[in-house]
Structure formats: structure tokens, C-alpha cells
Amino acid sequence: ANSSSKVPVMIIFGGFGNVLDIYWKIACPHGWGVCVYKLQTLQPDNGAGLTSYLIGLVNKGNWRRPDDWGTLMAWGWGVSRLIDYLETDPGVDSKKIGLTGHSRYGKATLVTMAFEPRVAIGFPSDAGSLGTKLNRRHWGQDLENSTGANEYHWMAGSFFKWTGELVPGQYLPRKIEECPVDAHSLLALCAPRPVFINGGTNSTWCDPYGMYLTAKYASPVYELFGKKGLIMTDHKPEVDKAYISGSIAFRYHKGGHTDAPEWPAFFEFADKELK
């Protein structure tokens, strides 16, 4: 773009290695700028950081209370501050700010978009439990997997009450089946803004079919806003077929845990939704 025009900007969750170079090569040909968000400088991705950095500042160095925010929300707060800055940049089209992240950062993408209305479009990539898959669906990554030593800090402590068996000594059903909200509720909070969801045939841990169901079940809320959610006439998602006609997009690629195959379809979706 020339210097006199404003460009849309995609905020990228993450900051390891050559992330900037990778996503600049993806976004630039489509007229998008990129902003890599090094979230670890705001809040570490571990439980030890819950008494320090941003969460520790808010809690004055004390341990969290059950309803206090987790790391995903803290990272989202940082995105809001980035948008505060981007709104002051004369080269940025602040009405076209996108947000993406992969895996755990896909979870953070969906959480952030639900609570930050200035995110115009989101791509929460292959996000699994606590992200874009239905937690009630007992397949792949379950809520219990996200309460282990390496992940429990992502959520508020009060969410732990939904882990475990519903009947003591009986593996199924699980307590999460009685939770009044699920991933489709979080996606519905993004309405009517466009969201692109993806999965891979070899990324069964993240439950691609459960992510498709999330898109399906959030669609009625988009319709309340006069939009179409997920538009799909196939009985179930076909591999390597982009469903981008509605404001919730879904693509199920042949391959593993990655966002790479989806970017051409995402930019086609973004052009349609943000024109």
C-alpha cells in the first residue's frame, strides 16, 4: 500500500523465532500489515507467574481468588492496549484490526475477541479445549487435560468445579456436561463479527468435529444480528473445502496441527466480510 492509505492490521499472538517474517510474507501480499504480540512479556505462560507480572500486579502479589482472571484473559487485556495504540497510528485502518493465534494462542484469540469489540475479525486456529471445541464433547483434549500443571493457569480457578466424573466412581458422564455454557457461547459473544475456525485431519487432539459443532451452534446468534453464521449444505465438513459464505467460516484441512493451509481461504473470507 502507498504511504497515504490506511491498511488493515493482523495482530499475531506469539513471539518466538521468526514469527514476524513468516506472517509478514503471508499477510503483505494481501495488503495487510502485521503486529506480533510478545505476550510472555506481559504474563508468562505458567502458573508461577500468577503472583507476578500483570496478574500479580492486579492481585498485589497474592494468589488468585477463584473468580479472578486467568492467563488467557490477561493476554487479551494486552491486545486491548495494543489496539489503543494502533488507533493512534495514521497508517492503520483501526476499523479493520484482525487477531489470530494458533493452538493455546487460538484459545486466547477467541477469548479476547469475545471481550474486545474492536477486533473486527478473528482466526482462532485449531484451538481445542477452552477454545473452539465443545468441552461437553468427550473427545480429544478435555477440560481435565487443561487443568494439569502446564495449563491450569489459563482459566479462572472457579472453572475447575466442572472437572471430573459426575457420579463418583463412574467415568461417564462428566461434570462438564452440566455446565450451562460452552465454546459456542464464547463464539456467540463475537457476533456479528466474522470468525474463521479450522482443524486438521491429523489434529484429532483438538477435535475438529467438535470445533465444527461450535460454529454450527453459535450460528443462531449471528442470525439474530441479521447475519448468517456457518453456511454448509454438506452433512459434515469435507476435507480441504472452505466454508466461507457466512460470517462464521470453517475449513478442515488434510494434515496436522497448523494454520498454514488456511490462510488463502482466510483472506478471501476477510475480503468478503470487511469490504
C-alpha positions as a LaTeX table, in Angstrom:
\begin{tabular}{lrrr}
\hline
Residue & $x$ (\AA) & $y$ (\AA) & $z$ (\AA) \\
\hline
Ala1 & 0.00 & 0.00 & 0.00 \\
Asn2 & 1.18 & 3.57 & $-0.56$ \\
Ser3 & 2.04 & 5.80 & 2.36 \\
Ser4 & $-1.16$ & 7.81 & 2.12 \\
Ser5 & $-3.52$ & 4.87 & 2.59 \\
Lys6 & $-4.53$ & 3.08 & 5.75 \\
Val7 & $-4.05$ & $-0.67$ & 5.92 \\
Pro8 & $-5.76$ & $-3.39$ & 7.95 \\
Val9 & $-3.52$ & $-4.98$ & 10.58 \\
Met10 & $-3.44$ & $-8.53$ & 11.87 \\
Ile11 & $-2.27$ & $-8.91$ & 15.48 \\
Ile12 & $-0.42$ & $-12.21$ & 15.91 \\
Phe13 & $-0.33$ & $-13.97$ & 19.27 \\
Gly14 & 3.17 & $-15.26$ & 19.87 \\
Gly15 & 6.73 & $-14.05$ & 19.60 \\
Phe16 & 9.14 & $-16.92$ & 19.22 \\
Gly17 & 11.63 & $-17.32$ & 16.40 \\
Asn18 & 10.89 & $-15.70$ & 13.07 \\
Val19 & 7.14 & $-15.27$ & 13.60 \\
Leu20 & 7.24 & $-11.75$ & 12.16 \\
Asp21 & 8.96 & $-12.86$ & 8.96 \\
Ile22 & 6.57 & $-15.80$ & 8.50 \\
Tyr23 & 3.37 & $-13.83$ & 8.91 \\
Trp24 & 4.62 & $-10.78$ & 7.03 \\
Lys25 & 5.15 & $-12.99$ & 3.98 \\
Ile26 & 1.61 & $-14.34$ & 4.43 \\
Ala27 & $-0.18$ & $-11.04$ & 5.04 \\
Cys28 & 1.68 & $-8.47$ & 2.95 \\
Pro29 & 0.62 & $-9.79$ & $-0.50$ \\
His30 & $-3.00$ & $-9.37$ & 0.62 \\
Gly31 & $-2.48$ & $-5.76$ & 1.71 \\
Trp32 & $-2.39$ & $-6.46$ & 5.44 \\
Gly33 & 0.12 & $-5.28$ & 7.98 \\
Val34 & 1.14 & $-7.43$ & 10.95 \\
Cys35 & 1.82 & $-6.76$ & 14.62 \\
Val36 & 3.46 & $-9.58$ & 16.60 \\
Tyr37 & 2.38 & $-9.56$ & 20.23 \\
Lys38 & 5.06 & $-10.96$ & 22.56 \\
Leu39 & 2.62 & $-11.89$ & 25.27 \\
Gln40 & 5.16 & $-13.52$ & 27.59 \\
Thr41 & 6.47 & $-10.07$ & 28.46 \\
Leu42 & 3.02 & $-9.22$ & 29.86 \\
Gln43 & 2.12 & $-12.53$ & 31.52 \\
Pro44 & 4.19 & $-15.75$ & 31.48 \\
Asp45 & 2.62 & $-18.97$ & 30.24 \\
Asn46 & 2.94 & $-20.76$ & 33.58 \\
Gly47 & 1.35 & $-20.99$ & 36.99 \\
Ala48 & 4.36 & $-19.48$ & 38.75 \\
Gly49 & 3.55 & $-16.18$ & 37.06 \\
Leu50 & 0.16 & $-15.89$ & 38.73 \\
Thr51 & 1.65 & $-13.87$ & 41.58 \\
Ser52 & 3.73 & $-11.63$ & 39.33 \\
Tyr53 & 3.57 & $-9.69$ & 36.07 \\
Leu54 & 0.11 & $-8.33$ & 35.19 \\
Ile55 & $-1.98$ & $-10.76$ & 37.23 \\
Gly56 & 0.33 & $-10.33$ & 40.21 \\
Leu57 & 0.09 & $-6.57$ & 39.86 \\
Val58 & $-3.71$ & $-6.71$ & 39.93 \\
Asn59 & $-3.70$ & $-9.17$ & 42.84 \\
Lys60 & $-0.94$ & $-7.27$ & 44.67 \\
Gly61 & 1.28 & $-10.35$ & 44.73 \\
Asn62 & $-1.33$ & $-12.59$ & 46.34 \\
Trp63 & $-2.66$ & $-15.85$ & 44.99 \\
Arg64 & $-5.75$ & $-15.60$ & 42.84 \\
Arg65 & $-9.21$ & $-15.91$ & 44.25 \\
Pro66 & $-11.39$ & $-18.49$ & 42.45 \\
Asp67 & $-13.13$ & $-15.92$ & 40.24 \\
Asp68 & $-10.02$ & $-13.93$ & 39.32 \\
Trp69 & $-8.92$ & $-13.98$ & 35.71 \\
Gly70 & $-6.54$ & $-16.49$ & 34.17 \\
Thr71 & $-3.68$ & $-16.02$ & 31.75 \\
Leu72 & $-5.90$ & $-16.08$ & 28.65 \\
Met73 & $-7.80$ & $-13.02$ & 29.86 \\
Ala74 & $-4.59$ & $-11.27$ & 30.88 \\
Trp75 & $-3.19$ & $-11.78$ & 27.40 \\
Gly76 & $-6.45$ & $-10.42$ & 26.00 \\
Trp77 & $-6.09$ & $-7.27$ & 28.11 \\
Gly78 & $-2.74$ & $-6.74$ & 26.41 \\
Val79 & $-4.38$ & $-6.94$ & 22.98 \\
Ser80 & $-6.76$ & $-4.18$ & 24.04 \\
Arg81 & $-3.80$ & $-1.98$ & 24.91 \\
Leu82 & $-2.21$ & $-2.73$ & 21.54 \\
Ile83 & $-5.42$ & $-1.63$ & 19.84 \\
Asp84 & $-5.36$ & 1.57 & 21.91 \\
Tyr85 & $-2.04$ & 2.32 & 20.23 \\
Leu86 & $-2.99$ & 1.15 & 16.75 \\
Glu87 & $-5.97$ & 3.52 & 16.82 \\
Thr88 & $-3.48$ & 6.40 & 17.04 \\
Asp89 & $-1.35$ & 5.21 & 14.10 \\
Pro90 & $-2.27$ & 7.16 & 10.95 \\
Gly91 & $-1.22$ & 4.25 & 8.74 \\
Val92 & $-3.59$ & 1.74 & 10.36 \\
Asp93 & $-7.22$ & 1.20 & 9.44 \\
Ser94 & $-8.44$ & 0.80 & 13.03 \\
Lys95 & $-11.81$ & $-0.48$ & 11.82 \\
Lys96 & $-10.07$ & $-3.48$ & 10.28 \\
Ile97 & $-7.95$ & $-4.95$ & 13.05 \\
Gly98 & $-7.72$ & $-8.73$ & 13.00 \\
Leu99 & $-6.46$ & $-11.16$ & 15.62 \\
Thr100 & $-5.02$ & $-14.63$ & 15.24 \\
Gly101 & $-3.20$ & $-17.22$ & 17.27 \\
His102 & $-2.56$ & $-20.94$ & 16.97 \\
Ser103 & $-3.28$ & $-23.71$ & 19.50 \\
Arg104 & $-3.18$ & $-22.17$ & 23.01 \\
Tyr105 & $-2.93$ & $-18.78$ & 21.35 \\
Gly106 & $-6.04$ & $-19.72$ & 19.38 \\
Lys107 & $-7.82$ & $-20.09$ & 22.70 \\
Ala108 & $-6.60$ & $-16.65$ & 23.68 \\
Thr109 & $-7.76$ & $-15.28$ & 20.31 \\
Leu110 & $-11.35$ & $-16.39$ & 20.83 \\
Val111 & $-11.44$ & $-15.23$ & 24.46 \\
Thr112 & $-10.02$ & $-11.84$ & 23.50 \\
Met113 & $-12.38$ & $-11.29$ & 20.60 \\
Ala114 & $-15.39$ & $-12.14$ & 22.77 \\
Phe115 & $-14.50$ & $-9.36$ & 25.22 \\
Glu116 & $-12.83$ & $-6.79$ & 22.91 \\
Pro117 & $-15.35$ & $-5.40$ & 20.39 \\
Arg118 & $-12.68$ & $-3.54$ & 18.41 \\
Val119 & $-11.34$ & $-6.81$ & 16.98 \\
Ala120 & $-13.03$ & $-6.79$ & 13.58 \\
Ile121 & $-12.19$ & $-10.35$ & 12.53 \\
Gly122 & $-10.67$ & $-13.35$ & 14.28 \\
Phe123 & $-8.84$ & $-16.52$ & 13.29 \\
Pro124 & $-8.56$ & $-18.74$ & 16.40 \\
Ser125 & $-6.55$ & $-21.56$ & 14.85 \\
Asp126 & $-7.03$ & $-25.19$ & 15.91 \\
Ala127 & $-7.75$ & $-24.09$ & 19.46 \\
Gly128 & $-9.21$ & $-27.21$ & 21.12 \\
Ser129 & $-10.39$ & $-27.24$ & 24.74 \\
Leu130 & $-11.08$ & $-23.82$ & 26.31 \\
Gly131 & $-11.06$ & $-22.52$ & 22.75 \\
Thr132 & $-13.11$ & $-23.54$ & 19.75 \\
Lys133 & $-14.10$ & $-27.15$ & 20.56 \\
Leu134 & $-17.11$ & $-28.11$ & 22.65 \\
Asn135 & $-15.87$ & $-29.08$ & 26.11 \\
Arg136 & $-19.01$ & $-31.14$ & 26.72 \\
Arg137 & $-17.97$ & $-33.40$ & 23.86 \\
His138 & $-15.79$ & $-36.13$ & 25.36 \\
Trp139 & $-13.22$ & $-36.35$ & 22.57 \\
Gly140 & $-9.55$ & $-35.45$ & 22.32 \\
Gln141 & $-8.44$ & $-32.61$ & 24.58 \\
Asp142 & $-10.84$ & $-32.47$ & 27.52 \\
Leu143 & $-11.22$ & $-29.83$ & 30.19 \\
Glu144 & $-9.35$ & $-32.18$ & 32.55 \\
Asn145 & $-6.33$ & $-32.03$ & 30.23 \\
Ser146 & $-6.30$ & $-28.26$ & 30.67 \\
Thr147 & $-6.23$ & $-28.45$ & 34.46 \\
Gly148 & $-2.80$ & $-30.08$ & 34.57 \\
Ala149 & 0.40 & $-28.44$ & 35.78 \\
Asn150 & 1.23 & $-26.87$ & 32.42 \\
Glu151 & $-2.18$ & $-25.39$ & 31.60 \\
Tyr152 & $-4.31$ & $-24.72$ & 34.71 \\
His153 & $-3.29$ & $-21.06$ & 34.82 \\
Trp154 & $-5.13$ & $-20.35$ & 31.58 \\
Met155 & $-8.55$ & $-20.22$ & 33.27 \\
Ala156 & $-10.14$ & $-18.91$ & 36.44 \\
Gly157 & $-9.91$ & $-21.33$ & 39.34 \\
Ser158 & $-13.69$ & $-21.48$ & 39.68 \\
Phe159 & $-13.88$ & $-23.34$ & 36.36 \\
Phe160 & $-12.24$ & $-26.37$ & 37.98 \\
Lys161 & $-15.58$ & $-27.30$ & 39.55 \\
Trp162 & $-16.64$ & $-28.63$ & 36.15 \\
Thr163 & $-13.86$ & $-31.24$ & 36.01 \\
Gly164 & $-14.18$ & $-34.90$ & 36.93 \\
Glu165 & $-16.89$ & $-37.52$ & 36.90 \\
Leu166 & $-20.49$ & $-36.54$ & 37.64 \\
Val167 & $-21.17$ & $-39.76$ & 39.57 \\
Pro168 & $-18.32$ & $-40.71$ & 41.93 \\
Gly169 & $-16.53$ & $-43.81$ & 40.70 \\
Gln170 & $-18.25$ & $-43.71$ & 37.29 \\
Tyr171 & $-16.15$ & $-42.39$ & 34.41 \\
Leu172 & $-19.07$ & $-41.12$ & 32.33 \\
Pro173 & $-20.93$ & $-38.79$ & 32.39 \\
Arg174 & $-18.58$ & $-35.90$ & 33.24 \\
Lys175 & $-19.43$ & $-32.79$ & 35.26 \\
Ile176 & $-18.74$ & $-30.57$ & 32.24 \\
Glu177 & $-21.90$ & $-31.92$ & 30.62 \\
Glu178 & $-23.92$ & $-29.87$ & 33.14 \\
Cys179 & $-22.00$ & $-26.63$ & 32.56 \\
Pro180 & $-24.50$ & $-24.02$ & 31.32 \\
Val181 & $-22.07$ & $-22.57$ & 28.74 \\
Asp182 & $-19.61$ & $-23.98$ & 26.24 \\
Ala183 & $-17.40$ & $-22.91$ & 23.35 \\
His184 & $-20.38$ & $-21.93$ & 21.19 \\
Ser185 & $-21.39$ & $-19.46$ & 23.92 \\
Leu186 & $-17.97$ & $-17.82$ & 23.69 \\
Leu187 & $-18.14$ & $-17.72$ & 19.90 \\
Ala188 & $-21.62$ & $-16.21$ & 20.12 \\
Leu189 & $-20.17$ & $-13.30$ & 22.11 \\
Cys190 & $-18.17$ & $-12.41$ & 18.98 \\
Ala191 & $-21.33$ & $-11.94$ & 16.90 \\
Pro192 & $-21.88$ & $-10.41$ & 14.44 \\
Arg193 & $-18.16$ & $-10.07$ & 13.69 \\
Pro194 & $-16.59$ & $-12.66$ & 11.35 \\
Val195 & $-14.64$ & $-15.59$ & 12.80 \\
Phe196 & $-12.64$ & $-18.21$ & 10.90 \\
Ile197 & $-12.26$ & $-21.64$ & 12.56 \\
Asn198 & $-10.08$ & $-24.50$ & 11.36 \\
Gly199 & $-8.87$ & $-28.00$ & 12.11 \\
Gly200 & $-6.76$ & $-30.78$ & 10.60 \\
Thr201 & $-7.36$ & $-34.44$ & 9.83 \\
Asn202 & $-4.31$ & $-35.39$ & 11.91 \\
Ser203 & $-5.06$ & $-32.91$ & 14.69 \\
Thr204 & $-7.59$ & $-35.16$ & 16.40 \\
Trp205 & $-6.49$ & $-33.97$ & 19.85 \\
Cys206 & $-8.14$ & $-30.62$ & 19.13 \\
Asp207 & $-11.36$ & $-32.36$ & 17.96 \\
Pro208 & $-12.08$ & $-30.78$ & 14.55 \\
Tyr209 & $-15.64$ & $-32.09$ & 14.51 \\
Gly210 & $-16.24$ & $-30.54$ & 17.93 \\
Met211 & $-15.00$ & $-27.22$ & 16.54 \\
Tyr212 & $-17.40$ & $-27.54$ & 13.60 \\
Leu213 & $-20.24$ & $-28.10$ & 16.09 \\
Thr214 & $-19.23$ & $-24.95$ & 17.95 \\
Ala215 & $-19.58$ & $-22.98$ & 14.71 \\
Lys216 & $-22.93$ & $-24.62$ & 14.00 \\
Tyr217 & $-24.40$ & $-23.97$ & 17.45 \\
Ala218 & $-23.27$ & $-20.32$ & 17.57 \\
Ser219 & $-24.87$ & $-19.57$ & 14.21 \\
Pro220 & $-28.39$ & $-18.74$ & 15.55 \\
Val221 & $-26.93$ & $-15.78$ & 17.47 \\
Tyr222 & $-25.42$ & $-14.42$ & 14.25 \\
Glu223 & $-28.85$ & $-14.75$ & 12.68 \\
Leu224 & $-30.30$ & $-12.58$ & 15.48 \\
Phe225 & $-27.97$ & $-9.84$ & 14.21 \\
Gly226 & $-29.17$ & $-10.30$ & 10.64 \\
Lys227 & $-26.07$ & $-12.23$ & 9.60 \\
Lys228 & $-25.57$ & $-15.81$ & 8.56 \\
Gly229 & $-23.37$ & $-17.93$ & 10.77 \\
Leu230 & $-21.91$ & $-21.11$ & 9.33 \\
Ile231 & $-23.34$ & $-21.94$ & 5.91 \\
Met232 & $-22.84$ & $-25.60$ & 5.00 \\
Thr233 & $-25.02$ & $-27.88$ & 2.93 \\
Asp234 & $-22.77$ & $-30.92$ & 3.35 \\
His235 & $-23.76$ & $-33.44$ & 6.02 \\
Lys236 & $-20.35$ & $-32.94$ & 7.66 \\
Pro237 & $-17.29$ & $-30.86$ & 6.77 \\
Glu238 & $-15.38$ & $-32.07$ & 3.72 \\
Val239 & $-11.59$ & $-32.06$ & 3.78 \\
Asp240 & $-9.86$ & $-29.07$ & 2.18 \\
Lys241 & $-13.15$ & $-27.32$ & 1.44 \\
Ala242 & $-13.56$ & $-23.76$ & 2.72 \\
Tyr243 & $-17.00$ & $-22.87$ & 4.05 \\
Ile244 & $-16.78$ & $-19.09$ & 3.95 \\
Ser245 & $-20.22$ & $-17.97$ & 2.70 \\
Gly246 & $-21.44$ & $-16.93$ & 6.16 \\
Ser247 & $-19.86$ & $-14.84$ & 8.90 \\
Ile248 & $-18.57$ & $-17.96$ & 10.64 \\
Ala249 & $-16.10$ & $-19.77$ & 8.39 \\
Phe250 & $-14.78$ & $-23.30$ & 8.77 \\
Arg251 & $-12.07$ & $-25.24$ & 6.97 \\
Tyr252 & $-10.87$ & $-28.76$ & 7.71 \\
His253 & $-7.51$ & $-29.38$ & 6.05 \\
Lys254 & $-5.67$ & $-32.59$ & 5.35 \\
Gly255 & $-2.74$ & $-32.53$ & 7.71 \\
Gly256 & $-1.76$ & $-31.75$ & 11.25 \\
His257 & $-1.83$ & $-29.06$ & 13.91 \\
Thr258 & $-1.15$ & $-25.95$ & 11.83 \\
Asp259 & $-2.76$ & $-22.81$ & 10.45 \\
Ala260 & $-0.70$ & $-22.69$ & 7.23 \\
Pro261 & $-3.19$ & $-24.30$ & 4.78 \\
Glu262 & $-5.99$ & $-21.93$ & 5.78 \\
Trp263 & $-4.52$ & $-18.52$ & 5.01 \\
Pro264 & $-5.63$ & $-18.20$ & 1.36 \\
Ala265 & $-9.20$ & $-19.00$ & 2.36 \\
Phe266 & $-8.98$ & $-16.66$ & 5.35 \\
Phe267 & $-8.03$ & $-13.66$ & 3.23 \\
Glu268 & $-10.82$ & $-14.46$ & 0.76 \\
Phe269 & $-13.18$ & $-14.58$ & 3.73 \\
Ala270 & $-11.79$ & $-11.34$ & 5.16 \\
Asp271 & $-12.14$ & $-9.51$ & 1.85 \\
Lys272 & $-15.78$ & $-10.53$ & 1.67 \\
Glu273 & $-16.61$ & $-9.66$ & 5.28 \\
Leu274 & $-14.66$ & $-6.44$ & 5.70 \\
Lys275 & $-15.14$ & $-4.83$ & 2.29 \\
\hline
\end{tabular}
